[in-house]
């Protein structure tokens, strides 16, 4: 199994930003670390996600929860921006 390092992931991200546009930087480095390490958790010397398929599902579910959190955060930001009273 090929495991990409954090540096490799950041280089891929930078390449995607250059190719498609978007925001540069990391909003939450702790969340990135969680996403990269979560599929490789173990307990009592046994992997919680032993197969590549289980690791993929774990990673996908974590990405989904991050996306949902970001979608909610962005929606709240837009609502606050639209309902904010202009400075007098």
VEXDREN-95728 format. One record per residue: residue number from 1; residue in three letters; x, y, z negated of N, C-alpha, C in turn. Coordinates in nm, 4 decimals, always signed. Last residue first. Example, Ala and Ser with C-alpha at 12.3 -4.5 7.8 and 13.67 -1.06 7.14 Angstrom:
+-----+------+----------+----------+----------+----------+----------+----------+----------+----------+----------+
: pos : code :      nxx :      nyy :      nzz :     caxx :     cayy :     cazz :      cxx :      cyy :      czz :
+-----+------+----------+----------+----------+----------+----------+----------+----------+----------+----------+
:   2 :  SER :  +1.2850 :  -0.2250 :  -0.7080 :  +1.3670 :  -0.1060 :  -0.7140 :  +1.2900 :  +0.0030 :  -0.7870 :
:   1 :  ALA :  +1.3190 :  -0.5690 :  -0.7800 :  +1.2300 :  -0.4500 :  -0.7800 :  +1.3200 :  -0.3300 :  -0.7800 :
+-----+------+----------+----------+----------+----------+----------+----------+----------+----------+----------+
END
This chain:
+-----+------+----------+----------+----------+----------+----------+----------+----------+----------+----------+
: pos : code :      nxx :      nyy :      nzz :     caxx :     cayy :     cazz :      cxx :      cyy :      czz :
+-----+------+----------+----------+----------+----------+----------+----------+----------+----------+----------+
:  88 :  UNK :  -2.3067 :  +5.2587 :  -1.0073 :  -2.3709 :  +5.3896 :  -0.9838 :  -2.2710 :  +5.5017 :  -0.9894 :
:  87 :  UNK :  -2.2430 :  +4.9541 :  -0.8451 :  -2.1980 :  +5.0552 :  -0.9411 :  -2.2590 :  +5.1903 :  -0.9060 :
:  86 :  UNK :  -2.5179 :  +4.7373 :  -0.7755 :  -2.4055 :  +4.8205 :  -0.7316 :  -2.3704 :  +4.9217 :  -0.8396 :
:  85 :  UNK :  -2.5802 :  +4.4343 :  -0.9407 :  -2.6226 :  +4.5729 :  -0.9189 :  -2.5019 :  +4.6554 :  -0.8769 :
:  84 :  UNK :  -2.5950 :  +4.1149 :  -0.7945 :  -2.5212 :  +4.2145 :  -0.8718 :  -2.5716 :  +4.3538 :  -0.8392 :
:  83 :  UNK :  -2.7062 :  +3.9299 :  -0.6330 :  -2.7943 :  +3.9919 :  -0.7319 :  -2.7257 :  +4.0963 :  -0.8163 :
:  82 :  UNK :  -2.4988 :  +3.8431 :  -0.4691 :  -2.6186 :  +3.9002 :  -0.4069 :  -2.7055 :  +3.9746 :  -0.5077 :
:  81 :  UNK :  -2.3160 :  +3.7441 :  -0.6565 :  -2.2739 :  +3.8532 :  -0.5668 :  -2.3972 :  +3.9221 :  -0.5083 :
:  80 :  UNK :  -2.4586 :  +3.5384 :  -0.7735 :  -2.4155 :  +3.6505 :  -0.8563 :  -2.3796 :  +3.7711 :  -0.7691 :
:  79 :  UNK :  -2.4867 :  +3.3756 :  -0.5458 :  -2.6058 :  +3.4291 :  -0.6120 :  -2.5681 :  +3.5503 :  -0.6970 :
:  78 :  UNK :  -2.2191 :  +3.3137 :  -0.4940 :  -2.2978 :  +3.3851 :  -0.3930 :  -2.4200 :  +3.4485 :  -0.4576 :
:  77 :  UNK :  -2.1538 :  +3.1740 :  -0.7295 :  -2.0794 :  +3.2942 :  -0.6925 :  -2.1607 :  +3.3781 :  -0.5942 :
:  76 :  UNK :  -2.3251 :  +2.9564 :  -0.7130 :  -2.3401 :  +3.0499 :  -0.8240 :  -2.2698 :  +3.1813 :  -0.7929 :
:  75 :  UNK :  -2.2157 :  +2.8353 :  -0.4869 :  -2.3537 :  +2.8831 :  -0.4836 :  -2.3770 :  +2.9843 :  -0.5954 :
:  74 :  UNK :  -1.9616 :  +2.7654 :  -0.5810 :  -1.9740 :  +2.8611 :  -0.4711 :  -2.1144 :  +2.9188 :  -0.4642 :
:  73 :  UNK :  -2.0348 :  +2.5770 :  -0.7781 :  -1.9608 :  +2.6972 :  -0.8160 :  -1.9758 :  +2.8039 :  -0.7081 :
:  72 :  UNK :  -2.1591 :  +2.3841 :  -0.6166 :  -2.2361 :  +2.4517 :  -0.7199 :  -2.1675 :  +2.5819 :  -0.7596 :
:  71 :  UNK :  -1.9380 :  +2.3109 :  -0.4642 :  -2.0577 :  +2.3608 :  -0.3973 :  -2.1427 :  +2.4387 :  -0.4969 :
:  70 :  UNK :  -1.7694 :  +2.2162 :  -0.6637 :  -1.7298 :  +2.3347 :  -0.5879 :  -1.8501 :  +2.3955 :  -0.5171 :
:  69 :  UNK :  -1.9155 :  +1.9913 :  -0.7497 :  -1.8820 :  +2.0976 :  -0.8453 :  -1.8483 :  +2.2263 :  -0.7705 :
:  68 :  UNK :  -1.9170 :  +1.8465 :  -0.5116 :  -2.0439 :  +1.8895 :  -0.5697 :  -2.0204 :  +2.0039 :  -0.6689 :
:  67 :  UNK :  -1.6431 :  +1.8001 :  -0.4822 :  -1.7163 :  +1.8758 :  -0.3801 :  -1.8462 :  +1.9302 :  -0.4369 :
:  66 :  UNK :  -1.5999 :  +1.6429 :  -0.7106 :  -1.5301 :  +1.7710 :  -0.6965 :  -1.6032 :  +1.8588 :  -0.5962 :
:  65 :  UNK :  -1.7588 :  +1.4232 :  -0.6472 :  -1.7917 :  +1.5018 :  -0.7657 :  -1.7227 :  +1.6384 :  -0.7613 :
:  64 :  UNK :  -1.6267 :  +1.3362 :  -0.4151 :  -1.7669 :  +1.3770 :  -0.4071 :  -1.8031 :  +1.4641 :  -0.5268 :
:  63 :  UNK :  -1.3792 :  +1.2647 :  -0.5222 :  -1.3871 :  +1.3748 :  -0.4247 :  -1.5296 :  +1.4275 :  -0.4130 :
:  62 :  UNK :  -1.4661 :  +1.0495 :  -0.6805 :  -1.4052 :  +1.1662 :  -0.7434 :  -1.4099 :  +1.2861 :  -0.6496 :
:  61 :  UNK :  -1.5540 :  +0.8761 :  -0.4824 :  -1.6492 :  +0.9251 :  -0.5823 :  -1.5951 :  +1.0487 :  -0.6538 :
:  60 :  UNK :  -1.3125 :  +0.8304 :  -0.3457 :  -1.4256 :  +0.8933 :  -0.2762 :  -1.5264 :  +0.9505 :  -0.3754 :
:  59 :  UNK :  -1.1627 :  +0.6997 :  -0.5438 :  -1.1165 :  +0.8269 :  -0.4899 :  -1.2311 :  +0.9019 :  -0.4227 :
:  58 :  UNK :  -1.3199 :  +0.4674 :  -0.5763 :  -1.2901 :  +0.5548 :  -0.6908 :  -1.2512 :  +0.6941 :  -0.6423 :
:  57 :  UNK :  -1.3040 :  +0.3637 :  -0.3174 :  -1.4342 :  +0.4039 :  -0.3712 :  -1.4150 :  +0.4991 :  -0.4887 :
:  56 :  UNK :  -1.0274 :  +0.3116 :  -0.3037 :  -1.0897 :  +0.4034 :  -0.2081 :  -1.2242 :  +0.4532 :  -0.2601 :
:  55 :  UNK :  -0.9979 :  +0.1218 :  -0.5057 :  -0.9278 :  +0.2498 :  -0.5168 :  -0.9912 :  +0.3542 :  -0.4247 :
:  54 :  UNK :  -1.1472 :  -0.0854 :  -0.3942 :  -1.1916 :  -0.0257 :  -0.5203 :  -1.1256 :  +0.1107 :  -0.5416 :
:  53 :  UNK :  -0.9894 :  -0.1386 :  -0.1674 :  -1.1286 :  -0.0952 :  -0.1511 :  -1.1802 :  -0.0271 :  -0.2777 :
:  52 :  UNK :  -0.7539 :  -0.2275 :  -0.2782 :  -0.7503 :  -0.1024 :  -0.2005 :  -0.8918 :  -0.0482 :  -0.1820 :
:  51 :  UNK :  -0.8088 :  -0.3511 :  -0.6145 :  -0.8027 :  -0.3648 :  -0.4690 :  -0.7975 :  -0.2279 :  -0.4015 :
:  50 :  UNK :  -0.8228 :  -0.2726 :  -0.8889 :  -0.7116 :  -0.3542 :  -0.8382 :  -0.6993 :  -0.3609 :  -0.6862 :
:  49 :  UNK :  -0.8845 :  -0.0504 :  -1.0965 :  -0.9252 :  -0.0591 :  -0.9557 :  -0.8179 :  -0.1389 :  -0.8818 :
:  48 :  UNK :  -0.7629 :  -0.0860 :  -1.3373 :  -0.9086 :  -0.0727 :  -1.3363 :  -0.9643 :  -0.0872 :  -1.1948 :
:  47 :  UNK :  -0.5043 :  -0.3217 :  -1.3929 :  -0.5552 :  -0.2089 :  -1.3142 :  -0.7075 :  -0.2061 :  -1.3192 :
:  46 :  UNK :  -0.3935 :  -0.4083 :  -1.7159 :  -0.4674 :  -0.4462 :  -1.5949 :  -0.5183 :  -0.3211 :  -1.5245 :
:  45 :  UNK :  -0.2831 :  -0.3255 :  -1.9537 :  -0.1950 :  -0.3871 :  -1.8551 :  -0.2641 :  -0.4324 :  -1.7273 :
:  44 :  UNK :  -0.4891 :  -0.1973 :  -2.0869 :  -0.4435 :  -0.3272 :  -2.1352 :  -0.3569 :  -0.4002 :  -2.0347 :
:  43 :  UNK :  -0.5739 :  -0.0349 :  -1.7972 :  -0.6077 :  -0.0497 :  -1.9379 :  -0.5669 :  -0.1891 :  -1.9814 :
:  42 :  UNK :  -0.4991 :  +0.2146 :  -1.5478 :  -0.4967 :  +0.0773 :  -1.5997 :  -0.5336 :  +0.0813 :  -1.7477 :
:  41 :  UNK :  -0.5434 :  +0.4036 :  -1.2442 :  -0.5564 :  +0.3856 :  -1.3877 :  -0.5460 :  +0.2380 :  -1.4251 :
:  40 :  UNK :  -0.5356 :  +0.4827 :  -0.9827 :  -0.4266 :  +0.3964 :  -1.0295 :  -0.4287 :  +0.3774 :  -1.1809 :
:  39 :  UNK :  -0.7293 :  +0.6678 :  -0.9119 :  -0.7427 :  +0.5310 :  -0.8609 :  -0.6383 :  +0.4332 :  -0.9154 :
:  38 :  UNK :  -0.6250 :  +0.9100 :  -1.0470 :  -0.7413 :  +0.8355 :  -1.0946 :  -0.7510 :  +0.6928 :  -1.0392 :
:  37 :  UNK :  -0.4237 :  +1.0594 :  -0.9263 :  -0.3871 :  +0.9532 :  -1.0196 :  -0.5022 :  +0.8632 :  -1.0607 :
:  36 :  UNK :  -0.5421 :  +1.2485 :  -0.7569 :  -0.4337 :  +1.1647 :  -0.7056 :  -0.4037 :  +1.0454 :  -0.7952 :
:  35 :  UNK :  -0.7337 :  +1.3705 :  -0.9200 :  -0.7751 :  +1.3030 :  -0.7972 :  -0.6673 :  +1.2082 :  -0.7457 :
:  34 :  UNK :  -0.5687 :  +1.4816 :  -1.1200 :  -0.6690 :  +1.3811 :  -1.1530 :  -0.7091 :  +1.3008 :  -1.0298 :
:  33 :  UNK :  -0.4263 :  +1.6694 :  -0.9679 :  -0.3552 :  +1.5596 :  -1.0349 :  -0.4511 :  +1.4464 :  -1.0706 :
:  32 :  UNK :  -0.6426 :  +1.8347 :  -0.8975 :  -0.5655 :  +1.7665 :  -0.7937 :  -0.4906 :  +1.6482 :  -0.8537 :
:  31 :  UNK :  -0.7140 :  +1.9297 :  -1.1469 :  -0.8106 :  +1.8480 :  -1.0735 :  -0.7415 :  +1.7724 :  -0.9605 :
:  30 :  UNK :  -0.4863 :  +2.0800 :  -1.2070 :  -0.5224 :  +1.9668 :  -1.2918 :  -0.6190 :  +1.8727 :  -1.2220 :
:  29 :  UNK :  -0.5020 :  +2.2857 :  -1.0212 :  -0.3958 :  +2.1858 :  -1.0076 :  -0.4230 :  +2.0625 :  -1.0929 :
:  28 :  UNK :  -0.7374 :  +2.4405 :  -0.8625 :  -0.7268 :  +2.3731 :  -0.9918 :  -0.6256 :  +2.2599 :  -0.9800 :
:  27 :  UNK :  -0.6847 :  +2.5673 :  -0.6193 :  -0.7711 :  +2.6333 :  -0.7168 :  -0.7511 :  +2.5735 :  -0.8555 :
:  26 :  UNK :  -0.3998 :  +2.6189 :  -0.4352 :  -0.4749 :  +2.5192 :  -0.5116 :  -0.5560 :  +2.5925 :  -0.6162 :
:  25 :  UNK :  -0.3534 :  +2.7570 :  -0.1008 :  -0.3328 :  +2.7438 :  -0.2440 :  -0.4227 :  +2.6395 :  -0.3065 :
:  24 :  UNK :  -0.5560 :  +2.9222 :  +0.1378 :  -0.4261 :  +2.8671 :  +0.1014 :  -0.4185 :  +2.8597 :  -0.0506 :
:  23 :  UNK :  -0.8572 :  +2.8541 :  +0.3011 :  -0.7890 :  +2.9182 :  +0.1888 :  -0.6598 :  +2.8460 :  +0.1561 :
:  22 :  UNK :  -0.8622 :  +2.8447 :  +0.6639 :  -0.9106 :  +2.8144 :  +0.5296 :  -0.8270 :  +2.8849 :  +0.4251 :
:  21 :  UNK :  -0.7602 :  +2.6777 :  +0.9670 :  -0.7958 :  +2.7936 :  +0.8861 :  -0.8464 :  +2.7498 :  +0.7500 :
:  20 :  UNK :  -0.6651 :  +2.4666 :  +1.1156 :  -0.8091 :  +2.4917 :  +1.1169 :  -0.8518 :  +2.6167 :  +1.0415 :
:  19 :  UNK :  -0.3825 :  +2.4591 :  +1.1067 :  -0.4533 :  +2.4143 :  +1.2264 :  -0.5985 :  +2.4603 :  +1.2316 :
:  18 :  UNK :  -0.3137 :  +2.5526 :  +0.8530 :  -0.2568 :  +2.6173 :  +0.9724 :  -0.3379 :  +2.5833 :  +1.0976 :
:  17 :  UNK :  -0.4563 :  +2.3673 :  +0.6996 :  -0.4893 :  +2.5098 :  +0.6898 :  -0.4375 :  +2.5842 :  +0.8124 :
:  16 :  UNK :  -0.3217 :  +2.1319 :  +0.7673 :  -0.4634 :  +2.1468 :  +0.8008 :  -0.5062 :  +2.2929 :  +0.7970 :
:  15 :  UNK :  -0.0682 :  +2.1894 :  +0.6574 :  -0.0833 :  +2.1656 :  +0.8011 :  -0.2269 :  +2.1814 :  +0.8471 :
:  14 :  UNK :  -0.1344 :  +2.2035 :  +0.3857 :  -0.0807 :  +2.3220 :  +0.4535 :  -0.0935 :  +2.3084 :  +0.6051 :
:  13 :  UNK :  -0.2131 :  +1.9355 :  +0.3447 :  -0.3086 :  +2.0442 :  +0.3259 :  -0.2624 :  +2.1702 :  +0.3990 :
:  12 :  UNK :  +0.0308 :  +1.8051 :  +0.3861 :  -0.0839 :  +1.7761 :  +0.4736 :  -0.1867 :  +1.8882 :  +0.4662 :
:  11 :  UNK :  +0.1704 :  +1.9163 :  +0.1693 :  +0.2161 :  +1.9426 :  +0.3066 :  +0.1050 :  +1.9136 :  +0.4075 :
:  10 :  UNK :  +0.0231 :  +1.8085 :  -0.0424 :  +0.0269 :  +1.9543 :  -0.0250 :  +0.0757 :  +1.9929 :  +0.1146 :
:   9 :  UNK :  +0.0822 :  +1.5373 :  -0.0051 :  -0.0572 :  +1.5837 :  +0.0052 :  -0.0605 :  +1.7342 :  +0.0294 :
:   8 :  UNK :  +0.3561 :  +1.5415 :  -0.0590 :  +0.3085 :  +1.5019 :  +0.0743 :  +0.1650 :  +1.5496 :  +0.0969 :
:   7 :  UNK :  +0.3525 :  +1.6163 :  -0.3293 :  +0.4182 :  +1.7023 :  -0.2317 :  +0.3714 :  +1.6701 :  -0.0895 :
:   6 :  UNK :  +0.2292 :  +1.3958 :  -0.4431 :  +0.1618 :  +1.5252 :  -0.4496 :  +0.2206 :  +1.6203 :  -0.3459 :
:   5 :  UNK :  +0.2692 :  +1.1097 :  -0.2224 :  +0.3052 :  +1.1929 :  -0.3373 :  +0.2260 :  +1.3239 :  -0.3329 :
:   4 :  UNK :  +0.0750 :  +0.8287 :  -0.1265 :  +0.1295 :  +0.9607 :  -0.0943 :  +0.1579 :  +1.0381 :  -0.2219 :
:   3 :  UNK :  +0.1388 :  +0.4985 :  -0.0986 :  +0.0879 :  +0.5970 :  -0.1932 :  +0.1557 :  +0.7301 :  -0.1623 :
:   2 :  UNK :  +0.0551 :  +0.2201 :  +0.0814 :  +0.1280 :  +0.3462 :  +0.0883 :  +0.0607 :  +0.4451 :  -0.0062 :
:   1 :  UNK :  +0.0848 :  -0.1173 :  +0.0000 :  +0.0000 :  +0.0000 :  +0.0000 :  +0.0899 :  +0.1243 :  +0.0000 :
+-----+------+----------+----------+----------+----------+----------+----------+----------+----------+----------+
END
